[in-house]
Amino acid sequence: MTSNPAIVYSGDVLPRGRLFESWERTRHSKPVHWFIECFAESMGVFLYTWAGAGATAAFVTGNILGLEGVGSLLGIGFGYAFGILLALSICSATSGGHFNPCISIAQVVFRGFPPMKAARFIVFQILGGYIACLLVYAQWRDLIHAAEAALTAAGRLEAVQFSSSGTGGILALYAPPGAHLGLTWVNEFVTDFVLALAIWACIDPTNVLVPPQAAPWVISFAYAMAIWGFSPMGLAANAARDLGGRFAALSIYGTKASGGSYAAIAALTSIPATLLAVLVYETMFADSDRVLPRATLEYLAVHKNHRRHGDALHEVENHADADHKTSYPEASNKHHIETQEHTQV
């Protein structure tokens, strides 16, 4: 038991077997813990990509095969929203819950997050999206092949396969047929800007209207809003979802699934949009003179009193206090509710 009666560790009330206790000691060692964090980032992206791409598969194949009541844009929005909610609920306590390359990059630029750690996160985020899309393809394979056979019989396969309404669009993201790429870029940029603004507001420690426990819900439904309102015009919103799905489509269909010029818009636009949104929030809305509400203090206490990592977080906070900064952003280098994303989370 801990000497502080106000702190009760999970192991005090739910003892684990010796094998798990031994693994925990190994898992929290520096040579291993970096992989555990990366695994959590990969799993987070996997969860929301799997949920969202699965809902997309239902929508696309249902439309092509005329299956009444199978899939809808509403269902896709809810699929991504609940996938993001699962990702944040399951994985964010381990890695910090970036789940989106542009969030990792923004953490480097504005919060001093280690660049090499961010690079590892991004690689694993994309890997999570890639695995999720391959599994969705495997799970929906029979109906996807039936849909492609129906399009071939109608003489429409080549025209629509690699579009948002074709089977390739289940895995990778494509602009609508005949779309003006300039306006597609505007749609992507504005939507990503709003999403990043919402994320940064949710992780603002002084935001009394969005306590840490509510942040996953707000972020999840911000992405659902974006999908319902703006995905028909072409929307990626998360480079990990986009690149993971793009690589999966390329693995299955070959280079014809590359996406052409739109691929660059989908993969890269979220980065400048997010950086601009964070800059706007930090200059216009963030205020270090506000008071942290009790819910945020409780959330921080849970993380800083971690049995094995607590001392390290205390040192980070003391360093931040010396620099006259709030301790929360610095502590967020390890533990934070952020996303992604997204739908990118």
C-alpha positions in Angstrom: 0.0 0.0 0.0 1.1 3.6 -0.6 2.1 5.7 2.4 -0.4 8.4 1.3 -3.9 7.3 2.3 -5.4 9.6 -0.4 -3.8 7.5 -3.1 -5.0 4.1 -3.9 -3.3 2.2 -6.7 -5.0 -0.3 -8.9 -2.7 -3.1 -7.6 -3.8 -2.4 -4.1 -7.4 -3.4 -4.8 -7.0 -5.7 -7.9 -3.7 -7.7 -7.4 -2.2 -9.1 -10.6 -0.5 -12.4 -11.0 3.3 -12.6 -10.8 3.6 -12.9 -14.6 1.8 -9.7 -15.2 3.6 -7.9 -12.4 6.9 -8.9 -13.9 5.8 -7.8 -17.4 4.7 -4.4 -16.0 8.2 -3.8 -14.6 9.6 -4.7 -18.0 6.9 -2.7 -19.9 7.7 0.5 -18.0 11.5 0.3 -18.5 12.8 2.8 -21.0 14.0 0.3 -23.6 10.5 -1.1 -23.9 8.1 1.7 -22.9 8.7 3.6 -26.2 7.3 0.6 -28.1 4.3 0.4 -25.8 3.4 4.0 -26.4 3.8 3.5 -30.2 1.6 0.4 -30.0 -1.1 2.5 -28.2 -0.9 5.1 -31.0 -1.2 2.3 -33.6 -4.1 0.7 -31.8 -5.9 4.0 -31.5 -5.7 4.7 -35.2 -6.7 1.1 -35.9 -9.8 1.3 -33.8 -11.3 4.4 -35.4 -10.2 3.5 -38.9 -11.6 0.0 -38.6 -14.9 1.4 -37.3 -15.2 4.1 -39.9 -14.0 2.1 -42.9 -16.4 -0.7 -41.8 -19.3 1.7 -41.9 -18.1 3.0 -45.3 -18.0 -0.6 -46.6 -21.6 -1.0 -45.6 -22.6 2.3 -47.4 -20.7 1.6 -50.6 -21.6 -2.0 -51.1 -25.2 -1.4 -50.0 -25.6 1.3 -52.6 -24.0 -0.7 -55.4 -25.9 -3.9 -54.7 -29.2 -2.1 -53.8 -29.3 -3.5 -50.3 -31.9 -1.5 -48.5 -31.0 -0.1 -45.1 -27.4 -1.2 -45.3 -25.1 1.8 -44.6 -25.6 5.6 -44.8 -23.6 8.8 -44.4 -25.1 9.0 -41.0 -23.8 5.6 -40.2 -20.3 6.5 -41.4 -20.3 9.6 -39.1 -21.3 7.5 -36.1 -18.8 4.8 -37.1 -15.9 7.2 -37.0 -17.2 9.0 -33.9 -17.5 5.9 -31.8 -14.2 4.6 -33.2 -12.5 7.7 -32.0 -14.3 7.4 -28.6 -13.0 3.9 -28.3 -9.5 4.9 -29.3 -9.4 7.7 -26.7 -11.0 5.6 -24.0 -8.7 2.6 -24.5 -5.4 3.9 -25.6 -4.9 7.6 -24.7 -3.8 7.0 -21.1 -0.8 5.0 -22.4 0.5 7.2 -25.2 -1.2 10.6 -24.8 -3.7 9.9 -27.5 -2.4 11.8 -30.5 -3.8 9.3 -33.1 -3.1 11.9 -35.9 0.2 13.0 -37.4 -0.8 16.7 -37.4 -1.5 16.5 -33.7 1.9 15.0 -33.1 3.5 17.7 -35.2 1.6 20.4 -33.4 2.8 19.0 -30.1 6.3 19.3 -31.3 5.9 22.9 -32.5 3.9 24.3 -29.6 4.4 22.0 -26.7 8.1 20.8 -27.0 7.2 17.2 -27.7 10.3 15.3 -28.7 10.6 15.2 -32.5 12.0 11.7 -32.7 9.2 10.4 -30.5 6.7 12.2 -32.7 8.3 10.6 -35.8 7.9 7.1 -34.3 4.3 7.9 -33.4 3.5 9.0 -36.9 4.9 5.7 -38.4 2.9 3.6 -36.0 -0.3 5.7 -36.6 -0.1 5.0 -40.3 0.6 1.4 -39.7 -2.5 1.2 -37.5 -4.6 2.6 -40.3 -3.0 0.3 -42.9 -3.8 -2.9 -40.8 -7.3 -1.7 -40.1 -8.1 -1.2 -43.8 -6.7 -4.6 -44.8 -8.9 -6.3 -42.1 -12.0 -4.4 -43.3 -11.3 -5.5 -46.8 -10.9 -9.1 -45.6 -14.1 -8.9 -43.5 -16.1 -7.4 -46.4 -14.4 -9.3 -49.2 -17.4 -11.3 -50.4 -19.7 -8.3 -50.7 -16.9 -6.1 -52.2 -16.3 -8.7 -54.9 -20.1 -8.9 -55.5 -20.2 -5.1 -55.8 -17.3 -5.1 -58.3 -19.0 -7.8 -60.3 -22.2 -5.8 -60.4 -20.3 -2.7 -61.6 -18.5 -4.7 -64.2 -21.8 -6.1 -65.5 -23.1 -2.5 -65.7 -19.9 -1.3 -67.5 -19.2 1.2 -64.7 -16.3 -0.4 -62.8 -13.4 1.6 -64.3 -15.4 4.8 -64.0 -16.3 4.6 -60.3 -14.1 2.0 -58.6 -11.6 4.6 -57.3 -14.0 7.2 -56.2 -15.9 7.8 -53.0 -18.8 5.7 -54.3 -16.6 2.8 -55.6 -15.2 -0.2 -53.8 -11.7 1.4 -53.8 -13.2 4.2 -51.7 -13.8 1.9 -48.8 -10.1 1.8 -48.1 -8.6 4.9 -49.6 -10.0 8.4 -49.8 -10.8 10.0 -53.2 -12.3 13.2 -54.5 -15.8 13.0 -56.0 -15.8 12.6 -59.8 -15.4 15.9 -61.6 -14.5 17.7 -58.4 -12.6 21.0 -58.6 -9.4 20.2 -56.7 -8.9 23.9 -55.6 -12.3 23.8 -53.9 -11.6 20.4 -52.5 -8.5 21.8 -50.9 -10.5 24.6 -49.4 -13.0 22.1 -48.0 -10.2 20.1 -46.5 -8.4 23.0 -45.0 -11.4 24.7 -43.4 -12.7 21.5 -41.9 -9.3 20.5 -40.6 -8.9 23.9 -39.1 -12.2 23.7 -37.2 -11.4 20.2 -36.0 -8.0 21.2 -34.7 -9.5 24.2 -33.0 -12.0 21.9 -31.3 -9.2 19.5 -30.2 -7.1 22.3 -28.7 -10.0 23.7 -26.9 -10.7 20.2 -25.4 -7.1 19.8 -24.1 -7.0 23.4 -22.7 -6.7 22.7 -19.0 -8.7 25.8 -18.1 -11.7 24.9 -20.2 -14.3 24.5 -17.5 -17.0 23.5 -20.0 -15.1 20.6 -21.3 -13.5 18.6 -18.4 -11.1 15.8 -19.4 -13.8 13.2 -19.0 -16.0 15.0 -21.6 -13.2 15.7 -24.1 -13.4 12.4 -25.9 -17.1 12.9 -26.6 -16.7 16.4 -27.9 -13.8 15.4 -30.1 -15.6 12.4 -31.4 -18.7 14.3 -32.4 -16.7 17.1 -33.9 -15.4 14.5 -36.3 -18.9 13.2 -36.9 -20.1 16.7 -37.7 -17.3 17.1 -40.2 -18.2 13.9 -41.9 -21.9 14.6 -42.1 -21.4 18.1 -43.4 -18.3 18.0 -45.6 -17.1 14.5 -46.5 -19.2 14.4 -49.7 -17.0 17.1 -51.1 -13.8 15.1 -50.3 -12.4 15.0 -46.8 -9.5 13.1 -45.2 -9.1 15.0 -41.9 -6.3 12.7 -40.7 -3.2 11.8 -42.6 -2.8 8.4 -40.7 -6.3 7.3 -41.9 -5.6 8.6 -45.4 -2.1 7.2 -45.9 -2.9 3.9 -44.1 -5.9 3.4 -46.4 -4.0 4.5 -49.4 -1.2 2.0 -48.8 -3.8 -0.7 -48.2 -5.6 0.1 -51.5 -2.2 0.1 -53.3 -1.4 -3.3 -51.8 -4.6 -4.8 -53.1 -5.3 -2.9 -56.3 -1.9 -1.7 -57.4 -0.9 1.8 -58.6 -4.3 2.5 -60.2 -5.5 3.2 -56.6 -3.0 6.0 -56.0 -5.5 8.8 -56.1 -3.7 11.1 -58.4 -3.3 14.8 -57.4 -5.9 14.5 -54.7 -3.6 12.1 -52.7 -1.4 15.0 -51.8 -4.3 17.2 -50.7 -5.7 14.4 -48.5 -2.3 13.5 -46.9 -0.8 17.0 -46.3 -3.5 19.6 -45.9 -4.3 18.8 -42.3 -0.8 19.7 -41.2 -0.8 23.5 -42.1 -4.5 23.7 -41.2 -3.8 22.3 -37.7 -0.8 24.4 -37.1 -2.8 27.6 -38.1 -5.7 26.5 -35.8 -3.4 25.9 -32.8 -1.6 29.3 -33.5 -5.0 31.0 -33.5 -6.1 29.2 -30.3 -2.8 30.0 -28.5 -2.9 33.6 -29.4 -6.6 34.4 -29.2 -8.1 32.0 -26.7 -5.5 30.4 -24.3 -5.0 32.3 -21.1 -2.4 31.3 -18.5 -4.1 33.5 -15.8 -7.2 31.3 -15.7 -7.7 28.9 -12.9 -7.6 25.1 -13.5 -11.0 23.5 -12.5 -11.1 20.7 -10.0 -11.8 18.0 -12.7 -8.5 18.9 -14.5 -6.6 18.8 -11.2 -8.0 15.4 -10.5 -7.1 14.2 -14.0 -3.5 15.5 -13.6 -3.1 14.0 -10.1 -4.0 10.5 -11.5 -1.2 10.7 -14.0 1.5 12.4 -11.9 1.0 9.9 -9.1 1.7 7.0 -11.3 3.7 4.5 -9.2 6.5 4.2 -11.7 6.4 7.4 -13.7 5.2 9.9 -11.1 8.5 11.2 -10.1 9.5 12.0 -13.7 6.2 13.9 -14.2 6.8 15.9 -10.9 10.3 16.9 -12.2 8.7 18.1 -15.5 6.1 20.1 -13.6 8.7 21.7 -11.4 10.7 22.7 -14.4 7.6 24.2 -16.0 6.8 26.2 -12.8 10.3 27.6 -12.9 9.6 28.9 -16.4 6.3 30.5 -15.3 4.3 28.1 -17.4 1.3 25.9 -16.6 2.4 22.4 -15.8 -0.3 20.7 -17.9 1.1 21.3 -21.4 4.5 20.0 -20.3 3.0 17.0 -18.6 1.1 16.3 -21.7 4.3 15.1 -23.4 3.4 11.8 -21.7 -0.3 11.9 -20.9 -2.9 13.9 -22.6 -6.3 13.6 -24.2 -5.8 14.5 -27.8 -6.8 13.1 -30.9 -7.4 12.4 -33.8 -8.7 11.8 -34.9 -9.7 12.4 -36.2 -11.2 10.4 -38.6 -8.7 12.3 -38.3 -9.7 11.6 -35.6 
